[in-house]
Amino acid sequence: MANSAFLSFPLVKCFAALSLVAILTACTPRASFQGAKPPGHEIGSKIYRLPTQEEISFQELLEELEPVRYILLGEQHQVPEHFEYRGQLLYLLAKRADSVGTVFEHFTDQHQPVLNQVSLLSPEMLEKLLEWKGLGWIEWEQFWKLLGEAKMFGKVRAGRSNRCVLERLVKEVESGAGEDSLVARYGLNRPLPKELAKQLKAELRSAHHFLDSQDSEKLELQIERMLRVQRIWDAQMAEALKKTDAAQVFLFAGNEHVRKDRGVPFYLRRGQSESSGAFRTVAFVRLEEGDELLEWLSKNSDSFDYVYFTP
């Protein structure tokens, strides 16, 4: 018995020490983002919190996004910096999250078998298997600055359906069918509020100048169809976010898709608790020469939670 008691004494001390370490670790606050340099800081990037239009630091943005479940990061599709900057933002936030998932507007469900193997494939093989050059997005070298970070942290999910499924859903919207489909779940067979529909149509016209050559009646029919497609895509991306099993989920899509008023958040709120912190949206914007920063802020103050202006 004496030997047993003697042998157990160091173990008691060891367990006590381990318990003390656990207590101290639990009580120690997580390191801040202090020192994290904002992408583009050397050439004049600026970040604003909306709707207050208050300029904030990169560290403040990171700290405010850290506890958020769904983080929606917009882009202007052909601006290379928006892919690089969001890749850095993803890296800094994802390495502190318990688990991470990512959803991309740029891929359809036809790409999902390849995306399921993303961590095992080289950039060159991914570009080939995804048939990237035929998709019409930015150059692969620029896109990889974002996807390369995403592949490090967990599941990469396509945000949209293939063309055949899209056509079926458009027909369901037009006919009022599909009682058990995505159309019914997200109310796609019901019109948007008039003002939101008017704004979205104006945005679609602005983004697709080639439509200007069509006669007014044909143009209106085309815009109506594009509106249906846009709404379906937004609902599909909301669905993809909800189905991604991770503590923190990122969406990468065009700025129009991450708008709070009529984009993915409009559908993300359906069936979602309105608890604070459910999602946040960040627009990435490069102002063209002559564009006024304050004018943009005033016009879009209710459309996003933050805006990251890039040179």
Secondary structure by P-SEA (a helix, b strand, c coil): caaaaaaaaaaaaaaaaaaaaaaaaaaccccccccccccccccbbbbbcccccccccaaaaaaaaccccbbbbbcccccaaaaaaaaaaaaaaaaaccbbbbbbccccccaaaaaaacccccaaaaaaaacccccccccaaaaaaaaaaaaaccbbbbccccaaaaaaaaaaaaaccccccccccccccccccaaaaaaaaaaaaaaccccccccaaaaaaaaaaaaaaaaaaaaaaaaaaaaccccbbbbbcccccccccccaaaaaacccccccccbbbbbbbbbcccccaaaaaaaccccccbbbbcc
